[in-house]
Amino acid sequence: MSSFQDLDVYRRASELFPRIYRMVRSWPKDDQRELGSQLIRAANSIHANIAEGWSKSVADFKRYTGTSLGSCDEVQSHLTDAYNVGFTEKKLYEDLRKEYEIVGKQLNKLKQNWK
């Protein structure tokens, strides 16, 4: 691999981000600033930390990957909150949760196997 962009987990997370962004921007303004802002920042953090850690040492890259994993878990928590308060439809919630579960598994595997 010659670039962080070659990583499937990077591509998947960066392709999911616009879906999160558009979903949040459809919410009422006050809710965009509260829960929405946290959700957008967490979703953006996943692929941004992969990119930032790419050129670092193996230990640092694993640390950045761990940060990405924490952000992925945060996204899933915020998605559940958004669904529970009625900001998103069940199908979109389930689709996004499933995708972020895959991202989490990919991040775990990447962190464990990176050398």
C-alpha positions in Angstrom: 0.0 0.0 0.0 1.3 3.4 -0.9 -1.3 5.6 0.7 -3.9 5.6 3.5 -6.4 6.0 0.7 -5.6 2.4 -0.3 -7.1 1.2 2.9 -10.6 -0.2 2.6 -11.5 1.1 6.1 -10.4 4.6 5.1 -12.5 4.6 1.9 -15.6 3.2 3.7 -15.4 5.7 6.5 -14.8 8.6 4.2 -17.7 7.5 2.0 -20.0 7.2 5.0 -19.2 10.7 6.3 -21.4 12.6 3.7 -24.4 10.4 4.6 -24.0 11.4 8.3 -23.5 15.1 7.3 -26.6 15.2 5.1 -28.7 13.4 7.7 -27.7 15.9 10.4 -28.3 18.9 8.2 -31.9 17.7 7.7 -32.6 18.1 11.5 -33.9 21.2 13.3 -31.2 23.8 13.8 -30.9 23.5 17.5 -30.4 19.7 17.3 -27.8 20.2 14.5 -25.8 22.3 17.0 -26.1 19.8 19.8 -26.2 16.1 19.0 -25.6 16.7 15.3 -22.3 18.5 15.8 -21.0 15.7 18.0 -22.1 13.1 15.4 -20.5 15.0 12.5 -17.2 15.5 14.4 -17.0 11.8 15.4 -17.8 10.6 11.9 -15.1 12.9 10.4 -12.6 11.9 13.0 -12.6 8.2 11.9 -11.0 8.7 8.5 -9.1 11.8 9.5 -7.2 9.9 12.2 -6.3 7.1 9.8 -4.9 9.8 7.4 -3.0 11.6 10.1 -1.5 8.5 11.6 -0.5 7.0 8.2 3.0 8.5 8.0 3.8 8.0 11.7 5.6 5.1 13.4 3.9 1.7 13.7 3.1 2.4 17.4 1.7 5.9 16.6 -0.4 4.5 13.7 -1.9 2.0 16.0 -2.6 4.7 18.5 -4.4 6.8 15.8 -6.2 3.7 14.7 -7.4 3.3 18.3 -8.6 6.9 18.3 -10.5 6.1 15.1 -12.1 3.1 16.7 -13.2 5.2 19.7 -14.8 7.7 17.2 -16.5 4.9 15.4 -18.0 3.7 18.7 -19.1 7.3 19.4 -20.8 7.5 16.1 -22.8 4.4 16.8 -23.8 5.8 20.2 -24.9 9.1 18.7 -26.8 7.3 15.9 -28.7 5.4 18.6 -29.5 8.6 20.4 -30.7 10.2 17.2 -32.9 7.3 16.4 -34.3 7.1 20.0 -35.4 10.8 19.9 -37.0 10.4 16.4 -34.4 12.3 14.3 -33.9 9.4 11.8 -36.0 6.7 10.3 -35.4 3.1 11.3 -34.0 1.9 8.0 -31.4 4.7 7.7 -30.4 4.1 11.4 -30.1 0.4 10.8 -28.1 0.8 7.6 -25.7 3.3 9.1 -25.2 1.3 12.3 -24.4 -1.8 10.2 -21.9 0.1 8.1 -20.2 1.5 11.2 -20.1 -1.9 12.8 -18.1 -3.1 9.7 -15.8 0.0 10.1 -15.2 -0.9 13.7 -14.3 -4.5 12.8 -12.0 -3.3 10.1 -10.3 -0.9 12.5 -9.8 -3.6 15.1 -8.3 -5.9 12.5 -6.0 -3.2 11.1 -4.8 -2.2 14.6 -4.1 -5.8 15.6 -2.3 -6.7 12.3 -0.4 -3.5 11.5 3.4 -4.0 11.4 
